[in-house]
């Protein structure tokens, strides 16, 4: 610390010829006052440093809260979790989400299915689906944009542009505007209970939530893709799904063939043992053999069905390959969604 002189050392009051006691007393006063001044100066410095530290911490917290996403009380919807909406047995699921935390691009992929199986049904009409958006602090100065792109007869992509990189959550709600014929009332049934009406109304919406937490996949290289790029990418994904189904069916066929071989060996071994059996034991052995043969029949049927499924998957892949070629040439042939 720099030594600061006080007035006693700056303006000596000793006269020439002063005695030793006066000189000793004066030096003592100077040392005492300097030490006292240094003590208070140190206190001032300490208080100043503490105050500046508190200001720095407050500024850091403010900057952190502005840059980093705040925790949200909402929970993200799981991928591939089907959610029903409307009264026509339609389900929607979030299949993929990508976020570029540098540009504020959020890309969401959705798939629609019916209530019968995992494939699209004739009851689904994407033209009648309406989307609405909400969320907590996701709009950036009123400049955020979103684009809805149908990528196949039962899939769509929603692209958000210029989102706040520290958005808390984005919510996409789906409604089916298809006319519900069961809700049409006449004078004859106008007195029915409103309980059913309320139940149907509550089924109209499905809200999918995307929470900006550490589980949100980020890709800083992701850019806004064109409709053509999204459609072709979706077709590739569909092809990969069918190829995966073929692999699973082939693996299942191998397992079933191995099981048939085991059952055949069991039948052969049981028949060899029947020579030394009593009549009662032979009767039980025949029942066992019949059980083995019944299992083999079921397994052979499973193999036949799997081979049929494989051929069907191959036909679908061929169709998708042709469709992809047309899409790459600009013939997208996807539904037009009502905005």
C-alpha positions in Angstrom: 0.0 0.0 0.0 1.3 3.5 -0.8 2.3 5.3 2.3 0.3 8.5 2.7 1.9 11.2 4.9 -0.3 13.2 7.2 0.1 16.9 8.1 2.6 16.2 10.9 5.1 14.8 8.5 4.2 17.2 5.7 4.5 20.3 7.8 7.0 19.8 10.6 6.5 22.1 13.5 9.9 21.5 15.1 12.2 24.4 15.6 15.9 24.3 15.3 17.6 23.3 18.5 14.6 21.4 19.8 15.5 19.0 22.6 15.6 15.3 22.3 12.3 14.8 24.1 10.4 17.1 21.8 11.9 15.4 18.8 11.0 11.9 20.2 7.4 13.1 21.0 7.0 14.6 17.5 8.2 11.4 15.7 5.8 9.4 17.9 2.9 11.6 16.9 3.8 11.3 13.2 4.0 7.5 13.4 0.8 7.2 15.4 -1.2 9.5 13.0 0.2 7.7 9.9 -0.7 4.3 11.4 -4.2 5.5 12.2 -4.6 7.0 8.7 -3.5 3.8 7.1 -6.0 1.9 9.2 -9.0 4.0 8.1 -7.7 4.0 4.5 -7.6 0.2 4.5 -11.2 0.1 5.8 -12.3 2.4 3.0 -10.6 0.3 0.4 -12.1 -2.9 1.8 -15.6 -1.4 1.8 -15.1 -0.2 -1.8 -13.9 -3.6 -3.0 -16.9 -5.3 -1.4 -19.3 -2.9 -2.9 -17.7 -3.3 -6.4 -17.8 -7.1 -5.9 -21.5 -7.0 -5.2 -22.1 -4.8 -8.3 -20.1 -7.3 -10.4 -22.0 -10.3 -9.1 -25.3 -8.5 -9.8 -24.2 -7.6 -13.3 -23.1 -11.2 -13.9 -26.4 -12.6 -12.7 -28.3 -10.1 -14.9 -26.2 -11.0 -18.0 -26.6 -14.7 -17.2 -30.4 -14.5 -16.9 -30.5 -12.6 -20.3 -28.2 -15.1 -22.1 -29.1 -18.4 -20.6 -32.6 -19.9 -20.7 -34.6 -19.7 -17.5 -36.0 -22.9 -16.0 -39.6 -23.5 -17.0 -42.3 -25.1 -15.0 -43.4 -27.0 -18.1 -42.2 -30.5 -19.1 -41.2 -31.3 -22.6 -43.4 -33.7 -24.6 -41.5 -36.9 -25.1 -40.5 -37.9 -28.7 -42.9 -40.3 -30.4 -45.5 -39.9 -27.7 -48.9 -40.0 -29.4 -51.5 -37.4 -28.4 -55.1 -37.6 -29.5 -56.9 -34.5 -30.8 -60.2 -33.9 -32.4 -63.1 -36.3 -32.5 -62.0 -38.4 -35.6 -59.5 -40.7 -33.9 -56.5 -38.7 -35.0 -53.1 -38.7 -33.1 -50.1 -36.5 -33.4 -46.5 -37.2 -32.2 -43.4 -35.1 -32.1 -40.8 -37.3 -33.9 -37.8 -35.0 -34.1 -36.6 -31.6 -32.8 -33.5 -29.6 -33.7 -32.4 -26.2 -32.3 -29.7 -23.8 -33.6 -28.9 -21.8 -30.5 -26.9 -19.3 -32.5 -29.5 -18.3 -35.1 -32.7 -19.1 -33.1 -33.9 -21.7 -35.6 -36.2 -24.4 -34.1 -37.2 -27.3 -36.4 -40.0 -29.6 -35.2 -41.2 -32.8 -37.0 -44.7 -34.2 -36.5 -46.4 -37.4 -37.6 -50.1 -38.0 -37.7 -51.7 -41.4 -37.3 -55.1 -42.9 -37.0 -56.5 -44.9 -34.1 -56.5 -48.2 -35.9 -52.8 -48.8 -36.5 -49.5 -46.9 -37.1 -50.3 -46.2 -40.8 -52.2 -43.3 -42.2 -56.0 -43.8 -42.6 -58.5 -42.3 -44.9 -60.1 -40.5 -42.0 -57.1 -38.2 -41.6 -57.3 -35.0 -43.6 -54.3 -32.7 -42.9 -56.0 -29.8 -44.7 -58.4 -29.5 -41.8 -55.7 -29.4 -39.1 -55.2 -26.0 -37.4 -52.1 -25.1 -35.5 -51.7 -22.4 -32.9 -48.5 -21.4 -31.1 -47.8 -20.1 -27.6 -44.9 -20.1 -25.2 -42.9 -18.2 -22.6 -40.5 -15.5 -23.9 -39.8 -17.2 -27.2 -40.6 -14.2 -29.5 -37.6 -12.0 -30.3 -38.8 -8.4 -30.6 -41.9 -9.4 -32.5 -39.7 -10.7 -35.4 -40.1 -14.4 -34.9 -41.6 -16.3 -37.8 -42.8 -19.8 -38.3 -43.4 -21.9 -41.4 -45.7 -25.0 -41.6 -44.6 -27.5 -44.3 -46.3 -30.7 -45.1 -43.7 -33.3 -46.0 -45.9 -36.3 -46.7 -49.5 -37.4 -46.5 -49.1 -37.8 -42.7 -46.1 -35.7 -41.7 -45.3 -32.0 -41.3 -42.5 -29.8 -40.2 -42.8 -26.5 -38.3 -39.8 -24.2 -38.6 -39.4 -21.3 -36.1 -37.0 -18.6 -37.2 -35.4 -15.9 -35.1 -36.5 -17.3 -31.7 -34.9 -15.9 -28.7 -32.0 -18.2 -27.9 -33.0 -18.1 -24.2 -36.6 -18.9 -24.8 -38.2 -21.0 -22.0 -40.7 -23.1 -24.0 -42.7 -23.2 -27.2 -46.1 -24.8 -27.3 -47.8 -26.1 -30.5 -51.5 -26.9 -30.2 -53.3 -29.0 -32.8 -57.0 -28.9 -33.5 -59.1 -30.9 -36.0 -61.7 -28.7 -37.7 -63.4 -31.7 -39.3 -67.2 -31.6 -38.7 -68.2 -34.0 -35.9 -71.5 -35.4 -37.1 -72.2 -36.9 -33.7 -72.4 -33.4 -32.2 -75.0 -32.2 -34.7 -78.2 -31.8 -32.7 -81.8 -31.6 -33.7 -84.9 -30.6 -31.8 -85.6 -34.2 -30.9 -82.3 -34.7 -29.1 -81.7 -31.2 -27.9 -82.3 -32.1 -24.3 -79.4 -34.5 -24.1 -76.9 -34.0 -21.3 -74.1 -31.5 -21.9 -71.6 -33.9 -20.3 -70.8 -35.5 -23.6 -70.4 -32.2 -25.3 -67.9 -31.0 -22.8 -66.0 -34.3 -23.1 -65.8 -34.0 -26.9 -64.7 -30.3 -26.6 -61.9 -31.2 -24.3 -60.6 -33.7 -26.9 -60.3 -31.0 -29.6 -56.8 -29.9 -28.7 -53.4 -31.6 -28.3 -50.6 -29.4 -27.1 -47.0 -30.4 -27.6 -44.4 -28.6 -25.4 -40.8 -28.0 -26.3 -38.8 -26.8 -23.3 -35.5 -25.1 -23.8 -33.4 -27.2 -21.4 -30.1 -29.1 -21.6 -31.9 -32.0 -23.3 -32.9 -30.0 -26.4 -30.7 -31.2 -29.3 -28.7 -28.4 -30.7 -27.1 -28.1 -34.2 -25.3 -24.9 -34.9 -24.9 -25.9 -38.5 -28.6 -26.2 -39.1 -30.1 -23.8 -41.6 -33.6 -23.1 -42.8 -34.4 -25.8 -45.3 -36.6 -25.3 -48.3 -39.9 -27.2 -48.7 -38.3 -29.4 -51.3 -35.4 -30.3 -49.0 -37.7 -31.1 -46.2 -40.0 -33.3 -48.4 -37.0 -35.3 -49.8 -35.5 -35.7 -46.3 -38.9 -37.1 -45.1 -39.0 -39.5 -48.0 -35.5 -40.7 -47.1 -36.6 -41.2 -43.5 -39.6 -43.2 -44.6 -37.3 -45.4 -46.8 -35.0 -46.0 -43.8 -38.0 -47.0 -41.6 -39.1 -49.6 -44.2 -35.5 -50.9 -44.5 -35.4 -51.2 -40.7 -38.6 -53.2 -40.7 -37.1 -55.6 -43.3 -34.1 -56.2 -41.1 -36.3 -56.9 -38.1 -38.4 -59.3 -40.0 -35.4 -61.1 -41.4 -33.9 -61.4 -37.9 -37.2 -62.8 -36.6 -37.3 -65.3 -39.5 -33.8 -66.6 -38.4 -35.0 -67.0 -34.8 -38.1 -68.8 -35.9 -36.2 -71.1 -38.2 -33.8 -71.9 -35.3 -36.8 -72.6 -33.1 -38.3 -75.0 -35.7 -35.1 -76.8 -35.8 -35.1 -77.2 -32.1 -38.7 -78.4 -32.1 -37.9 -81.0 -34.9 -35.0 -82.3 -32.8 -37.3 -82.6 -29.8 -39.8 -84.6 -31.9 -37.1 -86.9 -33.2 -35.7 -87.5 -29.7 -39.1 -88.1 -28.2 -40.0 -90.7 -30.9 -36.7 -92.5 -30.3 -37.5 -92.7 -26.6 -41.0 -94.1 -27.2 -39.6 -97.6 -27.9 -38.9 -98.2 -24.3 -42.0 -96.5 -22.9 -45.2 -97.9 -21.5 -48.5 -97.3 -23.1 -49.3 -94.5 -20.8 -45.9 -92.9 -21.4 -46.4 -93.3 -25.1 -49.7 -91.5 -24.9 -48.1 -88.6 -23.0 -45.2 -88.6 -25.5 -47.7 -88.3 -28.4 -49.3 -85.3 -26.8 -45.9 -83.8 -26.4 -45.1 -84.4 -30.0 -48.4 -82.9 -31.1 -47.6 -79.8 -29.0 -44.2 -79.5 -30.7 -45.8 -79.9 -34.2 -48.4 -77.3 -33.3 -45.7 -74.8 -32.3 -43.8 -75.6 -35.6 -47.0 -74.9 -37.5 -47.4 -71.5 -35.8 -43.7 -70.7 -36.4 -44.0 -71.6 -40.1 -47.0 -69.3 -40.3 -45.1 -66.5 -38.7 -42.3 -67.0 -41.2 -44.7 -66.9 -44.1 -46.3 -63.7 -42.8 -42.9 -62.1 -42.2 -41.9 -62.9 -45.8 -45.1 -61.4 -47.0 -44.4 -58.3 -44.9 -40.8 -58.1 -46.3 -42.1 -58.2 -49.9 -44.7 -55.5 -49.0 -41.9 -53.3 -47.4 -39.8 -53.8 -50.6 -42.7 -52.7 -52.7 -43.1 -49.6 -50.6 -39.4 -48.8 -50.8 -39.6 -49.0 -54.6 -42.6 -46.7 -54.6 -40.8 -44.2 -52.3 -37.6 -44.4 -54.4 -39.7 -43.4 -57.5 -41.4 -40.7 -55.5 -38.1 -39.3 -54.2 -36.9 -39.0 -57.8 -40.0 -37.0 -58.7 -39.6 -34.8 -55.7 -36.0 -34.1 -56.5 -37.3 -32.9 -59.9 -39.8 -30.6 -58.3 -42.9 -32.8 -58.2 -43.5 -32.7 -54.5 -47.1 -33.9 -54.4 -47.7 -33.2 -50.7 -50.9 -31.9 -49.0 -51.5 -28.2 -48.9 -52.2 -27.1 -45.4 -54.6 -24.3 -44.5 -52.8 -21.5 -42.8 
